[in-house]
Amino acid sequence: MVQIVPEATPNPNALKFTLDRPSTEQRSETFRAGSDSGDSPLGASIFALPGVTNVFMTSNFVSVTKEDEEAWDALAPAVVEAIRAHFGEQ
């Protein structure tokens, strides 16, 4: 099972999700409004979550930024679920 550790960042609207494996095969990937996340199934699934404004993936972590009015209480578990689904774990 993929190990996922959510961590706070200095930005209250961003969380870092550290993984026990690479989140991308690329150097890094960033998705924000107007960018094409079609080449990254994981990036696309996280970016599609309500309130997500930015997804940054590199080596062993994914950083997710949300809109001010979204609550991490609901969004963080959805991000974890998207990561688990990406790695074939439901």
Secondary structure, 3 states (H helix, E strand, C coil): CCCEEEEECCCCCEEEEEECCCCCCCCEEEEECCCCCCCCHHHHHHHCCCCEEEEEEECCEEEEEECCCCCHHHHHHHHHHHHHHHCCCC
